[in-house]
Amino acid sequence: MKRPIVQITQEMIDEAQRLVPETEVKRTVASQIDTLTGHLGEMAFAKFHFGNWKLHTIGANKGKEDFPDIEIKTSAFPFRENLNLLVREDYAQKRKPKFYVQIILDTKSSRASSIEAGTSAIICGFAVSDEVDSAPLRDFGSKFGSRGGYRCHYVPIIELHSIENLKV
């Protein structure tokens, strides 16, 4: 499957870091860069979908979907075809976007503590809400090496629909 790639720029990183203090959600932390990673995923999707990364809604969308009908799920991890779209069980019960889009920030290490300019944001595809709800559950742990303390629905990225078919 063709997977579009957006290159993360230093300008995107600077803006994402600036927004972290006002948008960070106090919940179980899976890595030191959870919020930054999420912001960069939303910016990469805005660049892909609208042609301009600045058309994100970070901050204005707090407590809502990232984009109308779309929730962006982003992981910072070395890209492999056997990765999964992960949606926390509690999140899936609380919100019901029409679509979940998976983006992988292709880092050099699974325990990356920063994101560098030039990192590829790989837009892996999407799943509809019903597909996520019926997906199996598992605790994937944290990048700190311990249990995560929560379960996630997981859909292998090889089973996602091509992002080219996303119609909103």
Secondary structure, 3 states (H helix, E strand, C coil): CCCCEEECCHHHHHHHHHHHHHHCCCCCCCCCCHHHHHHHHHHHHHHHHHCCHHHCCCCCCCCCCCECCEEEEEEEECCCCCCEEEEEHHHHHHCCCCEEEEEEEECCCCCCCCCCCCCEEEEEEEEEHHHHHCCCEECCCCCCCCCCCCCEEEEEHHHCECHHHCCC
